[in-house]
Structure formats: structure tokens, C-alpha cells
């Protein structure tokens, strides 16, 4: 049975799970919408068919213009941060690849949603950034995740300056994987997703585990843990044996996702 959400669209097909923000025109995240987003990401994480989770939005003007300013007031701020950060943590720790597909601008909390994903693609005419400093506050998630992606002077410029940048500049900085023309965005998104959907689900899962286990560590520190994942997890799967056999037999592998 297809789940029903008021502010989101949820779809699953052939290993691709899609969560689409659906509160036009700017898909501003209030507490009720964030609660739905948490539920949708939890649902996706529990889906044994998932190979790739995408987050996008309806329309063309905005991907997400951030968290509702009305929910930043003292009586709402604690609950707002609780559910927003729950969604961010679920995205960041999602066991399989995640992709933010920015059909429109990603501002404030919308930018932070994108930063929590493994990969980001965007239409050529979008803007992205963290303008919270202009309201006398700052972006907690961006303050943590941006320094993991960019040199510190660039982080300072973006978070302390509060300006927005275009897609090409974001690509040059390394915030985006690819910039796409608007007219071909839907088709290009399918093309970008296709390789992930063709791979073994368990191989994707363990590879992402290894990347996370090694993050921030030296080679000498990370190698024993990654080695354990390879020998005692990946190499014990049916798909590892199938993939190696298929390569040697010069045929297409038939994944069982076990």
C-alpha cells in the first residue's frame, strides 16, 4: 500500500526510492512537514528493495527555501530543531546511496538537506547557500557539514557572508556532482541514477559502510576496519561470489542481493 503524506510524495520503483517535497511554491519546512519527512526516510531505510534514495521537489522555482521562520521562535525552536535534525541524521546515516536532485534553489535548511545527502545534482539556474546570518542566527548542520566538504576560508565566506552562489560556482567548489540543463533534468536524473540501480544492493550497502568507517581517519587507522568489512561482510555475500564468477565467465551478473 502506497503511503499517504500531505506535504510529500513518496514513490518506489525498481530500487529507486523517491521523496518529493510537495508544498509549493517554495517547499518551506514547518514542523508538520518535517515530521512527515522523518517518517518517509525511515520508511525508505526499511525498504529491502532500495538501492538509491533521491530527494527532490515539485515545480521548478525552489527545491526548498528552508525551515519556516515562524518555527524559529522560542516556543517552537526546540521541537523544530529536534525533527529537522532527526531528518538530517537519518539522511546522513542512510545505509544506501542518497542523492539530492535540486530542481530549484536550495536555501537555508534546503541547502542543509542537500549537504546531508551523499551526492547532489542541480539544474543550471539554481542558487544555493546559507543566509541565516542575515537573521542574526546560524545554520547548525551547515556549520558541521560544510567544513567536511570545503576549505575553511570558503566555509567562512558562505556562512559568515550569507550570500547565495550559482550552480556552476557550487560545482567548481565541489558541492555538486553535476549541473544539468533544465529541459533535460528529469531524463538526466534517470541517467545519473541508472548505474546505482544496476549494482548489487549488498555491495552498495557495504561499500558505503566502508567509506563511512574510513572518513576522517588515516590510511593506517582505517585500513583494518575496512579490511574486516571486506573479508567478513562483503566476501561472505552471495553477490560477491556471483560477481566474481560472472566476470570470469564473461557474463552479466545475476544479483540476488544477498
C-alpha positions in Angstrom: 0.0 0.0 0.0 1.4 3.4 -1.0 2.0 5.6 2.0 -0.1 8.8 2.2 1.6 12.1 3.0 0.2 15.6 3.0 3.3 17.5 2.2 5.4 14.9 0.4 5.2 12.4 -2.5 6.8 9.0 -1.9 7.5 6.5 -4.7 9.4 3.3 -5.1 10.2 1.6 -8.4 13.0 -0.9 -9.3 15.2 0.0 -6.4 14.8 3.8 -6.8 13.0 5.4 -3.8 12.0 9.0 -4.3 10.8 11.5 -1.7 9.5 14.7 -3.3 8.8 17.8 -1.3 5.3 18.9 -2.3 4.4 22.2 -0.5 4.7 24.8 -3.3 5.9 27.2 -4.3 9.0 27.1 -2.0 8.5 23.9 0.0 9.2 25.6 3.2 9.7 23.1 6.0 7.4 23.5 9.0 7.3 21.1 11.9 4.4 19.0 10.4 6.3 18.6 7.1 9.5 17.7 8.9 7.6 15.0 10.9 6.5 13.6 7.5 10.0 13.7 6.2 11.3 11.8 9.1 8.7 9.1 8.6 9.4 8.9 4.8 13.1 8.5 5.3 12.5 5.8 8.0 10.2 4.0 5.5 12.8 4.2 2.8 15.5 2.8 5.1 13.3 -0.2 6.0 12.6 -1.0 2.3 14.6 -4.1 1.3 14.4 -3.1 -2.4 16.2 0.2 -2.0 19.4 0.9 -3.9 19.2 4.7 -4.2 17.2 7.3 -2.3 16.5 10.6 -4.0 15.2 13.8 -2.5 13.7 16.4 -4.9 10.7 18.7 -5.1 7.7 19.5 -7.3 7.8 22.5 -9.6 10.9 24.4 -10.9 11.3 27.6 -8.7 12.5 26.0 -5.5 13.9 22.8 -4.1 13.5 24.1 -0.6 13.7 27.6 0.8 14.5 26.3 4.3 12.7 25.9 7.6 9.7 28.1 8.4 10.9 31.2 10.2 7.8 31.0 12.3 9.1 27.8 13.8 12.3 29.5 15.0 10.5 31.4 17.7 11.4 30.3 21.3 8.3 28.3 21.9 8.8 26.3 18.7 12.6 26.2 18.2 13.3 23.1 20.3 10.8 20.9 18.6 11.8 22.4 15.2 15.4 21.5 15.7 14.5 18.1 17.1 12.6 17.0 14.0 14.8 18.8 11.5 18.0 17.3 12.9 16.3 13.9 13.1 15.7 14.1 9.3 19.2 15.3 8.7 20.7 12.4 10.8 18.5 9.9 9.0 19.7 11.1 5.6 23.3 11.4 6.6 23.3 7.9 8.1 21.1 6.3 5.4 22.6 2.8 4.7 22.5 3.1 0.9 23.4 5.9 -1.6 21.4 9.2 -1.3 21.0 11.9 -3.9 19.6 15.4 -3.7 18.2 16.4 -7.0 17.9 20.2 -6.9 15.2 21.2 -9.4 15.2 24.7 -7.9 17.1 26.8 -5.4 18.2 25.3 -2.1 18.4 27.9 0.6 19.0 27.6 4.4 17.6 24.3 5.6 17.1 23.3 2.0 20.9 23.6 1.5 21.4 21.6 4.7 19.1 18.8 3.4 21.3 18.6 0.3 24.5 18.6 2.3 23.2 15.6 4.3 23.0 13.6 1.1 25.9 11.6 -0.4 25.6 13.3 -3.8 23.9 16.4 -5.3 22.9 17.3 -8.8 21.2 20.5 -9.8 19.6 22.5 -12.6 21.9 25.1 -14.1 19.9 28.1 -12.9 19.5 27.3 -9.2 21.0 29.2 -6.3 22.3 27.6 -3.1 23.5 28.9 0.2 23.0 29.6 3.9 21.7 33.2 4.5 20.9 32.5 8.2 23.5 35.1 9.4 21.2 37.8 7.9 18.6 36.9 10.5 21.1 37.0 13.4 21.4 33.2 13.7 23.4 30.5 12.0 22.9 27.1 10.4 24.0 24.3 12.8 24.1 21.5 10.3 26.0 23.5 7.7 28.4 24.6 10.4 29.3 20.9 10.8 29.0 19.5 7.3 30.4 22.3 5.1 33.9 22.1 6.7 33.9 18.4 5.8 33.5 19.4 2.1 35.2 22.7 1.6 38.3 24.6 2.7 37.8 26.6 5.8 38.1 30.1 4.0 35.2 29.1 1.7 33.1 27.9 4.6 33.7 31.2 6.4 32.7 33.1 3.2 29.5 31.2 2.8 28.3 31.0 6.4 29.5 34.4 7.7 28.8 36.3 4.4 25.4 34.7 4.0 25.4 35.0 0.2 24.0 32.6 -2.4 26.0 31.1 -5.2 25.0 29.7 -8.5 25.2 26.1 -9.7 28.4 26.5 -11.7 30.2 28.0 -8.8 28.9 25.3 -6.5 30.1 22.7 -8.9 33.6 24.3 -9.0 33.7 24.2 -5.2 32.7 20.6 -5.1 29.3 21.0 -3.6 27.6 19.5 -6.7 28.3 16.3 -8.6 26.8 17.6 -11.8 24.9 20.6 -13.3 22.1 19.8 -15.7 20.1 21.8 -18.2 16.5 22.4 -17.0 14.9 21.0 -20.2 16.6 17.6 -19.7 16.6 17.5 -15.9 14.2 14.5 -15.5 16.0 12.4 -18.1 19.4 13.3 -16.8 18.4 12.4 -13.3 17.3 8.9 -14.6 20.7 8.6 -16.4 22.6 9.6 -13.2 20.6 7.1 -11.1 20.9 4.2 -13.5 24.4 2.8 -12.5 23.4 2.6 -8.8 20.2 0.7 -9.7 22.2 -1.8 -11.7 24.6 -2.8 -8.8 24.2 -5.3 -6.1 22.3 -3.9 -3.1 24.5 -5.6 -0.6 27.6 -4.4 -2.4 26.3 -0.8 -2.3 25.5 -1.1 1.4 28.9 -2.5 2.5 30.8 -0.1 0.3 29.0 2.9 1.9 29.8 1.3 5.3 33.5 1.2 4.4 33.5 4.8 3.2 31.9 6.0 6.4 34.2 3.8 8.6 37.2 5.4 6.9 36.1 9.0 7.0 38.4 11.3 8.8 41.0 8.6 9.6 44.5 8.0 8.3 45.1 5.0 6.0 46.8 3.1 8.8 43.8 3.8 11.1 41.1 3.0 8.6 42.5 0.0 6.8 42.0 -2.7 9.5 38.3 -1.7 9.8 37.7 -1.6 6.1 39.6 -4.9 5.6 37.2 -6.5 8.1 34.2 -5.2 6.2 35.6 -6.6 3.0 36.7 -10.1 4.3 33.9 -10.8 6.8 30.9 -9.0 5.3 31.3 -8.4 1.6 33.1 -11.6 0.8 30.5 -13.7 2.7 27.7 -12.5 0.4 26.2 -14.5 -2.5 26.6 -11.5 -4.7 30.3 -11.2 -4.2 30.7 -14.8 -5.4 28.3 -14.2 -8.3 30.0 -11.0 -9.4 33.5 -12.6 -9.5 32.1 -15.7 -11.2 30.3 -13.6 -13.8 33.4 -11.6 -14.5 35.5 -14.8 -15.1 32.7 -16.4 -17.2 32.3 -13.2 -19.2 28.6 -12.8 -18.5 26.3 -10.3 -16.8 25.9 -11.0 -13.1 22.5 -12.0 -11.7 22.3 -10.3 -8.3 20.3 -12.0 -5.5 21.0 -9.0 -3.2 22.2 -11.5 -0.5 
